[in-house]
Amino acid sequence: MTKLPVTRRCRWCGRPIEVPPGPGRPREFCKASCRQADYVARQRSAESGISDAELIVTRAALDDLRDRLYVLEAAVQDVERDIDAAAGEQDLRDALAWLLEAARPLVASNLT
Ligand SMILES: [Zn+2]
């Protein structure tokens, strides 16, 4: 697997950003929607008098994230127990599949 050197992370979502060698201002965001989300968040911060380091998010968005984290947390606990009790490769594959299934909604939510 070839990996490009990564030295920066998106200011909004934290995903790694490929930094091409050479001159020029390095990118701060991985995609236009992240740049836009960061802009909107900073506008809201300014309007509300909070600092650049603080964010205002909707309760629904936070609840959604917490729900997804809860599913992942439960899967981690299941898989830790399953790995201890695994009798063979298929048990490990099943445990990994469950962990991935629980993790994917979080990854998907980071893509938008
Ligand atoms: Zn991003």
Boltz pocket constraint, residues with backbone or C-beta under 6 A from the ligand:
constraints:
  - pocket:
      binder: B
      contacts: [[A, 10], [A, 11], [A, 12], [A, 13], [A, 14], [A, 15], [A, 29], [A, 30], [A, 31], [A, 34]]
      max_distance: 6.0
